[in-house]
Amino acid sequence: MKELYSSFEDAVSEIRDGSTIMVGGFGLCGIPENLIRALRETGVKNLTIISNNCGVDDWGLGLLLENKQIDKIYASYVGENKEFERQVLNGELEVELVPQGTLAERIRAGGAGIPAFYTPAGVGTKVAEGKEVRMFNGKEYLLEEAFQADFSLVRAYKGDHHGNLVYRKTARNFNPMIAAAGKVTIAEVEELVETGELDPESIHTPSIYVNKLIVGEQEKRIERKTLAQKA
């Protein structure tokens, strides 16, 4: 049985200044929005964030940016956040842009205990600066180091009391690999079921990777709402 919390603030209470945190989601899809809001309320600062992107100006990880809690972020996409742009241009925020496939593999490798790997992505670009380049079968590859974090925050559709998790459709995105790559993984689930109710063949994150569970209802905001024009 995993530790089950009733308060989001209590669930993130172990996170301290200077922590490295991985956060699941793609855009606003599949983000652990209640855990992020609780983290904002704690006021912890000097955080290093590893995530596909940094939310939008008033939601998701954008809330931590707005509150000046993030010192550095590793991400593959930053285009929806004006505060992100402002802080970068003013030298308030350190950013390392990582090709999306490389970001995914650096996280997956961290969860699998693989310290580094070679990839052709980024060869001959700024991404390659300061990194080892080797030739394999006549092609150049970069050495990329794996990511690991002090804490991983993920969101799942369903979880059981042992910590097995199931994600729903595109909300699965980065969540399974991030769940595996944190020293402490905190899972926000929409529905908690009894152990044994989940089909073992459908479990995306086995319980071994999960340390804390909390049930919460999400707003599930949309980044850009596009409506078809009436004919």
Disulfide bonds with the S-S distance in Angstrom:
none
